[in-house]
Amino acid sequence: PVRAEEAAAPATEAAAPVAPVKSGPSNEDQTRLDEAKRAAAPGKEERLRASLEAIAKVDQSNIGGKINEKPSSAPVTSRKVKKQSIIDVEKQEKKAAKASASAATSSMAAPPVGQLIAYKNKVIISPSDMLDEDELSLARTNMPLLALIFATPISIFLFFYVFGSLNII
């Protein structure tokens, strides 16, 4: 029995050879392109000069900023601008409320003792404030271990006493 692949093979060998298809630039063309790109790229001195010019263009009047201001490398977006404007409005409202409250402090009643005021009576316990096991003293009292040390010989004695008297052991 002859397979179909074997029967078709002699016919394809007799056909004219097919030229290889180029899928992209050859290695020599690629290396020439890479060398041209490297030659056209700016040198170290040019890049340094450009960065120094960019630094010189920056406004030097606000260097250092505020003491408590966090440095931000993120660009200012419309969301940040809106948030900042909302914060500014809230600050102005608080100042106005404080000014009016100072005039009428005697008329305002203090909240009763024990009443929960929103966001005022909240106690946050941070696990980082607690001592780790390796930071605790080895001389501290360990009541479960003390109970185990005293109970172990007693329990062994009672085990053998009971099971020995019953002739199980």
Phi, psi and omega in degrees: 000136181252135178279160181292326181292322182289325180288326183277342183297315181297328181291323181284331179290330181283343181289163181292145180294142181268136180288141179294142181269131177274125181268342182192188180293150181287173180297322180294318178296320180296317180293324176296319178296318179297318179295322179294320179295319179295321181292326182279341181290146180291148180281178182297318181297319180294319178295320179296317179297319180295319180291324177294323177295321179294323178292322180293331181286339182293141179294119184272356186289332185249034178286134183099321177060203178281159184293315184268007182283134179274134178291141181228127178263354181282144179290154180283123181251170180296329178295318179294321180296316179297317180297318179296320180293324177294319179296319179297318179296318179297321179296319179295320178295321178295319178297319179293321179293322178293320180295317179287329181287327180293331178284331185238041181292327182287336182278339181276135180270140177283148179293148180296156182292135178091353178281140182277119176261134186303127175064014180253321184264019183278128179248122181254123178254115181267132178296338180287342178280341181279156179280141175282168181297323181283348178269344181284153182289142177284342182272003180290160182284138178232089187295319178298321178293321178298317179295321179295319179297319180283328185278334184298307181295326179295316181293324177295316179299313182295323178301308182291326179297312183290307185288334175288321180288338178269005182056033174275327179259000000 
